[in-house]
Amino acid sequence: MSTPESRTQEVPATEPDGESRGSRLLDLVERAGNALPHPFWLFWILAGIVALASWALHLSGLQVEDPSSGDPIGVRSALSAEAVRDLVTGAEESFVTFGPLGTVLMVMLGVAVAERSGLFEALARRMLSGLSPRTVVLGVALGGVLGKFLSDSAYVVLIPLGAVAFRAVGRSPMLGMIVAFVSINAAGDANPLIAPGDALFASVATEAAHLVDEDTVVRATDNMYFTTVSAFVLAGTIALVVDRILARREHRLVPDADLEAVAARQVVAAGVDDATEVRALRLTGLAVLGYAGLIVLAMLPVSSPLRGDGGAIVESTFMNAIAVFLTVFFLLVGAVYGRLTGRIRGSRAIPEFMAEGVRSIAPLLVLFFAVSQFLALFKWTNISTVVAVEGADFLEELGAPTLVLFALLIVAVALLNLVITSGSALWTLVAPALVPMLMLLGTNPATTMALYRIADSCTNSITPMSTSFMLCVGYLQTLRRRAGIGTLVSFTLPLALIMLAVWVLLFFAWYLLGLPLGPGAPVR
């Protein structure tokens, strides 16, 4: 098998003198983005801007009506004694309860064992040994699209695995991280599997629809047909854009030599012969089957504690605590593989690997503190709510033709998503206005939900307001110290815009053909 170094020349690379105008524009985006302050300071600067904006909007007396309760909502000034008391008192809680923090820490404990045992590297080599450097892009993209089923845990698991996969075929591991990130982040709502988020979206849509028709029920499966087709279309789009556009700039994603050496040592199962590795992988596979079998057996009884109310599976203990089960899974497979290959020789090795994993994400924890405080301030001022409601009201007042209205809705929500990056939070805010509005125009709530999925996804990968975006920046910095916001945006921007255009065109074709979005869910 050729080494990564010997295969690097297979990667299409264009030197700066031969770059296209588009590539030079992306270089400008990268330089401009990287000229921004470190993300830690950027979020404190943004917090200051939000504080000043909240003060001005509060003085203006701006108020909107909460579409779900009908109560008036105004902007609260962050430059007030009340704000200081609430935000300072809640600073610790805001950090500790920050969504990605617990997930990243917990899953990393397991992932670190699996990674440092050499399991990821072995799997990548075995699975990708017959693939070309171009084919690996489609494989990672499909994995990312399907991996969104793992919720926030997908980023912790698949971004490092994307680096391993690209390194194994001689391509930049940093590009592998970016492909995995975009696939999860921008195409994850096209997941053909039913995830917890689908149940949340459906329940919010149902409540919103009851403002017009109390008998309307929106189900978690109502977009299944559309999202299944979309998953493969978007994965193919990612592979095409990476090979035709981003590969020309791949030579700019060169890791720092010392950091790359550390990363390579972490995943290389040194001294493991081929026969031992094959045997270890087979027995690890049996451990995976055993673990999955135990979970299935535990969930068979309707009264199982792993199920939800009434025996529900989607809204269940298992799905809501998926990070716990993933942590145990990676601990198990890492321990089995490491023990069989000799990488884990005693009981001390496992906690040492876990500690190394936590140390490797220390920069992310520092960043998360700044992000959590900014988001707490943003939420406290009610600016996010006012922005969402005003945007929905604007669409309602236009009275445009259906397809034009759909396009405007997608653009408006995509822009809102740049600042309100929580998909569930934004849907909860806009659904009570958008779903009834479009129902009165004859649009099925399932169609509105599909439109929202499109708008909510792609722009997540280009906004620093997204916690997953900053998570990916943190991962890039584990390989290249000077990697920053501009580095990531310069690669995700072409992907986000092209994916958004392709997905919109796919939906319009779907709508004009009158194809059902899911079981019993007509598009019109």
N, C-alpha and C positions, 0 to 999 in steps of 0.2 A: 504494500500500500504506500502510495506516495505521501510524503509529509506535507503539512500545510505550507512550509516554505517553498517546496518544489512546485506546488500547485498555484501559488499566488499569481503567476504569470498568466493563468487562464482567465483572470478577471479582466473584463474590458476596462481600460482606463485611458482617459484622454488627458494629456498634459494641458496646463493652463493656456498655452498659446493656441491650442486648437479647440478651445471650448466655445460653445454656442453662446448667442446673446442671452438665452434663457439661463444657461449655467452661470454666466457672469452675474446675472440678476440675483440668482440664488446665493452666489458668493457675497454679493452686497448685503443680502438679507442676513447671512451668517455673521458678517462683520458688524453690522448694525446691532444685531441681537446680542452678540457677545460683548459689545461695548456697553451694554447695560450693566448696572451694578450686579454683584453676586446676588443670586435669588434670595438669600437671607435678608439682605438689605433692601432689595426691591420690594418685598412684601411690606416692610416697615414704611417705605416711602409711599406705597399705595395706600396703606392704612392712614397716613397723614392726609392724603388727597381725599379719601372717603370721609374722613372726619370733617374737613373743611366743606366738602359738598353737602354733607348731612346738615351742617350748621346753616348753610345758605338755603337749602330746601326747606328746612324747618321754619326759618324766618318767613319764607314765601307762603307758608300755610298750605302747601300742596297736600292734597288728600285724594285717595281713590277708594272705591268701594270694593271690599273683599267679595269676589263673586260667589264664594261658597257660603258665607255667613251674612253678607249684606252689611256688615259693620264698616264704618269708615276707618281707613288706615292712613296715617300720616307719617312723614319721615321724622325720626327722633334725632336730635342733635347729639353728636358724640362729644361736643365741647360743652359738657354740662356736668354738674356734680353727680347727677344720677348715673350718667355714663361711666364716670370714673369709678364710682362705688361698684357698679354691677360688673364692669369689665375687669377691674383689678381683682375683685373678690372671686370672679369666675375664671381667672387666667389658668389656674392649675387644672380645674375641671375641663376647660376647653382643650387643653393639651392632652390630658390623660384619656379623655373620651373622644379624641379626634379619630374619625373612622378608620383610615388606613393604618394608624399607629399599631393598634393591637393586632390587626391581621398580619402586617408585615413582620412584626416581632415574633408572633407565634409560628407562622408558617416557616419563617427563616430558620427556626430551631430545627425543624425537620429537614428542610431543603439543604441546610449546611451539611448535615450528616450524609445525605444522598450524594451531594456534589463532591464532598471531600473524600468520600469512599471510592470515587472514580466511576460511579454508576452512570452519571449523565454523559461523561465522555465516552464510555464504552458503548452506550446505547446509540449515541450520535454517530460514532464510527461504523457500527454494525448496520444501522438503518440507512446511512447516507453514503456508504462506501461505493455504491454503484451509481450515485447521482452526480450530475454535473454541477458546477458552481451556480448555474442558472436555475436548475431544477430545484435546488434547495430553497430558493425563495418561495416557490409555490407551496412546498411542504411546511415551512414555518408559517406562511400566511394562513393556510388551512388550519394549522394547529392553533393559531391565535384566534381565528374566528370561532372555532368550536370551543376553545378554552374559556371564553367568556362565561360559560356555564359555571365555572369555578368562582364567579364573582370577583371581588378585589384580589383574591388569592392568585388569580391567573397572572397578574403582573409579576408577583414575586416568584412564581414558578417558571413562567415561559420567557420572560425577558433574559434571564441568565442562560436558559436553555437555547434561546435563539443565538446568543453569542457562541455557545459551544458548537452548535450546528454549523454556523458560518466558518468558525475557526477550523473545523474538521475538513472542510473542502477548500481551504486556502483563501477564503474571503474575509473581509474585515469583520471581526466580532462586534464592532460598534454598529455596523450596518445590520447585523443580525438582531441586535437589541432593538433597533429602530423599526425593523420590519415586524418583529413580534409585538412591539408596543402599538403600532398603528393597527395591526390586525385585531388586537383585543379592543383597543380604545375606539377606533373609528368604524370598525366593521362588526364589533361584538353584538350590536343590536340585531344583526342578521343571523344570529345563532338559530339553527333549526331545532335545537333542544329546548325544552321548556325549563326555564330558570326561575328562581324566586322573583326576579324583577318583572317577569311577565305577569305573575299573579298580582303584583302591586299595581302595575299599569292598568290591568283589567279592572281591578276593584275601584280604582280612582275614576276610570272611564264610566263605569256603571253608575257610581254615585252622581257624576256630572250629568249623565244621560237622564237620570230620574227627574231633573229639573224640567224636562220636556215630556218624557214618557216613563212613568213609574214601572212599567212592565219590561223595559229594556234591560238586558243582561249582556255584558261584555265578558268573554271568557279568555283565559290565558292562552288558549289555542287559536284564537281568532286571527292571528297573523302568521300561523305556522307555514302555510303553503308559500306565502310571499317571502318570508324570512329564509326558508330552506333554499329556494332558488337564489335569493340575494346572496347567501353565504358563499356559494361557489362563484357567482358572477364577481363579487367584490374581491375574493381571494385571487381570481384570475387577473382582475384589474391591478391589484397590488403587485403581482409578479410582473405584469407587463410594464408598469410605470417604473419599477425598480430596474428592470433590465434595459429599458429604452432611455430612461432619463437619469435616474439616480446613479446608475453604474458609472456614468461619465465623471461623477464627482467622488467615487468611492476612494480614490487615492488620497482624499483629504481626511479620511477617517482612519488615521494611523495612530494606534495606541502608543502611549509612552512605553519605551522599552522595558523599564523596570516594573511598571504596573502590569504589562502584558505577561512578563515572565512570572510574576506572582500568580496571576490568574491561571496561566497554563499549568503551573505546579499544583494548583489547587484541584485541578480536574484530571491530571494524568495519573493513571494507576501504574506507577513505575514498578517494573519487575514482575508483572503479571503475564505469564505466557498464554498463548492462544487457547490451549485446551482448558486451562484453569478459568480463563475469562468466560468461555462458552458454558462451562458447567455452572459457574456462579450465576450467569444470566438466566439459565434455565431454572435453577432452584429459586432464584429471586422471583421469576415469573410465577412459580407455584405458590410462593408466599403472597403474591399479589392476588392470585385467584382465591387463596384461602381467606385473605382479609375481606375481599369483596363478598365471598360466600357468607362469612359471618355477619356482615352488615345486612345482606339480603334476608338471611334467616331471622335476624333480630327485628327486621321491619315487616315481616310477614303478618304477625298478629295485628288486627285492627287497633287493638288497645296498646300497642307497643309504645313505650315512652319516646322512641325515635320518630314517631308520627305526630301529626298535629291534631287539632280538634276534629272529631268525627272521622279519624283515620286518614286525614289528609296527608299527602306525600310532598306536594310542591311547597305548601306552607307548613313545614314540619320542623321538629327539632333537628333532624339530620341536615336539612337544607339551610336552616338558619344558623347552624353551627358548623358549616362545611369546613371552616378553617381548622377546627379542632380535629376533624377526621382526616384532613389533608396532612396535618402535622404528624399525626400518628402513622399515617401511610408512609410518608417519606422517612420517618425515623425507622420504621420496620424494614423497608426495602434497602435503605442505606446500611443499616446494621447487618442485615443478612448478606448483602453483597460484600461489604467490607470485611466481614468475618471470613467469608469463603475465599476471598482473594488475599487475605493477610494484611489488609490495610488497617483493620481494627483488631488489635491483638489483646486488648484488655478492657476492663470496664471504664478506665479513665479516658479512653480515646473518644467515646461518644460525647460526653459533656465538653471535652476540649474542642471537638469539632463544632459543637453548638455555640460555644463562646466565640470561636473564630468567626462564625457566621454573623453573630450580633455585632462584633467589632467591625466587620466589613461594611455594615450599613450605618455606622455611627454618623457619617455626614448627613444621611437622610433624616435621622432623628433630630439633628440640629435644625435642619430646614423645616421639618414638620412643626417645630415649636412656633416659628414665625408664621407659617401658613395657618396654623390653628387659631392664632390670635387675630390675624387679619379676617378670617372667615367669621369668627365670633363677633367682631366689630361690624362687619358687613351685614350680618343677620340682625344684630341688635338695632341698627339704624332703620330697618325696614326698607332700605333702598332697593333691595332685590325684589321685594313684593311689589313695590310701586312700579319698577321697570317692567316687570312681567305683566301686570294688569294694564298699564298704558299701552304696551305693545299689542295685547289681545284686543283692546278697544279700538285701536287704529285699524286692524284688519276688519273688525266688525262694521266699521263705518264706511268702508270702501264700496261694498256692493258690486264687486267685480265678477265676471264670468267664473265658473267653477274652476277650470284648470288654471286660470290666472290667479284666482284666490289661493289655490293650492300652492302655486309657486311662491306667491308673496308670503304665505304662512311659513313655508319651509325656510325662506330667506330670513324672515323676522325671528323665528325660533333659533335658527342657526346663529344669528347675531347675538341674541339673548344668551345663548349657550356659551358665548365667549366669556361672560362674566358670572353666569349662574350655572356652574358646570355639573351640579348634581342632577342627574337625569330624573330621579324620582321627585326631588324637590321642585324642579322646574315644571314637571308634568302636573304635580299637585297644584301648583299655582295657576297654570294656564288652562288646564283641562276644564274647570268649571265654566270658563268663558268660551273656549274653542269648541268643545263637544256639543253643547246646546246650540251654539251659533250655526255650526255646520249641519246639525240635525234639522234645523229649521229650513236649511237650503236643500234638504233631501239627501244628506251624506250620512252613511252608516258610521256609528262611533268607531267601529273597527278600522274604518278607512282613516279617520282622524288619528287614531293611535298609530297606524302605519306611517302616516305623514310625519308624525312627531318623532318616530324612531329614526327616520332619515335625517331630519333636521338636527336631532339631538346628538348624533353620533360623530359626524366627520370633523366638526370644528373643535371637538375635544382635544384633538391631536396637535392643535396649533396655538392653544392658549395657555400661558403660564398660570392662569387662574385655576387650572385643573390640577388636582393633587397627583393624579396619575402621570400627568406631563412632567411635574417636578420630580416625581419618583424616577422617571426614565432619565431625566437630566442627571440625577444622582447616580444612577447606574452607569451612565456614560463617563462620569467623572471618576469612577473606579478604574477605568482604563486610560483615560486621558484627562489630566488635571485641568486643562484650559477649556475643556468642552463646556458649553454653556447653553443658554436659551436659544441663541442664534444658531448654534450647531444643529440643534434638534429641529427648529422651525424650518431651516433651509432644506431639510430632507423631508419633513412631513407636509410642508405647504403644497408641493405638487401632488402628493398622494391625496391629501384631504380634498383639494378642489376637484381633481379628476374623479375621485370616488363619489363625491357629492353629485357631480353632473351625471355620471353613469347610473347612480341609484335613482335619481329623479327621472331620468329617461326610462329606466326599467319600470318604475311605478306608473308613469304616464301610459306606457304601452300596455301594462297590466290593466289599467283603468279603462282604456279605450276598448280593449278586448273583452272587458266584463268578466274577467276571471275571478273566482272566489279567493279571498285572502286566507281563509282557513276553513275548517269544517263548519258548515252552516253560517259562514260569514261572507255575504256578498260584498263586492267592492262598491256597489252603488245601491 
